[in-house]
């Protein structure tokens, strides 16, 4: 006669952390994708104008040249906003020339602060023309209705 002896099972005291790791990786990816989108552009006070919106082709790359009220120039291609530093007018002209020669169909947009010096704006437009940009478009905001 055989006697069956049942072994007493101990309760498992370990926590299964695999699902938590999966959730953390998904959150990490979401934050890595959205973080650069939060810091777009340079902080400028755009002038108001009663113009029709530009018809910008979403498929073409855009080059945004910004000028602040302090007369600093910034350059950004597409939506990248990381690590931008102010450029001198000569450096900006050289970089725009290289970008336009590599991609002649790029759309060039100028984003200028309302308090920017008029002379700085004219110098910027002249530099862009010398770099091969024939028709830069200006970014404005619609008139605010009071």
C-alpha positions in Angstrom: 0.0 0.0 0.0 1.4 3.3 -1.1 0.8 6.4 0.8 0.6 9.5 -1.1 2.2 12.4 0.7 1.3 15.8 -0.5 3.9 18.4 -0.3 2.8 21.6 1.2 3.2 24.5 -1.2 4.7 27.6 0.1 3.1 30.8 -1.1 5.1 32.7 -3.7 6.4 35.9 -2.3 8.1 37.3 -5.4 6.5 40.2 -7.4 6.4 39.8 -11.2 7.8 43.1 -12.4 7.8 42.3 -16.1 4.5 44.1 -16.8 5.7 47.1 -15.0 8.9 47.2 -17.1 6.8 47.1 -20.2 4.6 50.0 -19.1 7.7 52.0 -18.2 9.3 51.4 -21.6 6.1 52.5 -23.4 6.0 55.7 -21.2 9.7 56.4 -21.9 9.1 56.1 -25.6 6.0 58.4 -25.5 7.9 61.1 -23.5 11.0 60.8 -25.8 8.8 61.4 -28.8 6.7 64.3 -27.4 9.5 66.2 -25.6 11.1 67.7 -28.7 7.7 68.8 -29.9 7.1 70.9 -26.8 10.1 73.2 -27.5 9.6 74.4 -31.0 10.7 77.7 -32.3 12.2 80.8 -30.8 10.2 83.0 -28.4 9.3 86.0 -30.6 6.4 88.4 -30.5 5.1 88.0 -34.1 3.6 91.1 -35.7 -0.1 91.1 -36.6 -1.3 91.3 -40.2 -4.5 90.9 -42.0 -3.2 88.5 -44.6 -4.4 85.2 -46.1 -2.7 82.1 -44.7 0.2 80.9 -46.7 -0.2 77.7 -48.7 2.7 75.7 -47.4 3.3 72.3 -48.8 3.4 69.9 -45.8 5.6 67.4 -47.8 8.4 69.9 -48.4 11.0 70.7 -45.7 10.9 74.2 -44.2 13.7 76.4 -43.0 12.7 78.9 -40.4 15.0 81.9 -39.8 14.2 83.8 -36.6 15.2 87.2 -35.4 14.6 88.3 -31.8 14.0 91.7 -30.3 17.6 91.7 -29.2 18.8 91.3 -32.8 19.9 87.6 -32.4 19.5 85.3 -35.4 18.4 81.7 -35.1 18.1 79.0 -37.7 16.0 75.8 -37.6 15.2 73.2 -40.2 11.8 71.5 -39.8 10.6 71.1 -36.2 13.9 70.5 -34.5 14.3 72.9 -31.6 17.1 71.3 -29.6 20.3 73.1 -28.9 19.8 76.1 -31.1 22.3 78.9 -30.5 22.3 82.4 -31.9 24.3 82.9 -35.1 26.1 85.7 -36.6 24.7 87.1 -39.9 27.7 85.7 -41.8 27.4 82.2 -40.3 23.6 82.2 -41.0 24.2 83.2 -44.6 26.8 80.4 -45.1 24.5 77.8 -43.5 21.4 78.9 -45.5 23.5 78.9 -48.7 24.5 75.3 -48.0 21.0 74.2 -47.2 19.4 75.9 -50.2 22.1 74.4 -52.6 21.5 70.9 -51.2 17.7 71.3 -51.3 16.5 74.0 -53.7 12.8 73.3 -53.1 13.1 74.1 -49.4 10.6 76.7 -48.1 12.2 79.6 -46.3 10.1 81.3 -43.6 11.2 84.4 -41.7 10.0 84.8 -38.1 10.7 88.3 -36.8 9.8 89.9 -33.5 7.8 93.1 -33.6 10.5 94.9 -31.6 13.3 93.8 -33.9 15.5 96.5 -35.3 14.4 97.4 -38.9 18.1 97.5 -40.0 18.6 94.0 -38.7 15.6 92.8 -40.6 16.9 94.4 -43.9 20.4 92.9 -43.3 18.7 89.5 -42.8 16.7 89.7 -46.0 19.8 90.9 -48.0 21.8 88.0 -46.6 19.0 85.5 -47.5 18.9 86.9 -51.0 22.7 86.5 -51.4 22.4 82.9 -50.1 20.0 82.0 -52.9 16.6 82.5 -51.3 14.5 84.5 -53.8 11.2 84.7 -52.0 11.2 84.2 -48.2 7.8 84.2 -46.6 7.1 86.1 -43.3 5.4 84.5 -40.4 2.7 86.7 -38.8 -0.2 86.2 -36.6 -3.8 87.2 -37.4 -5.2 90.6 -36.2 -6.7 90.3 -32.8 -10.2 91.5 -32.7 -11.0 93.8 -29.8 
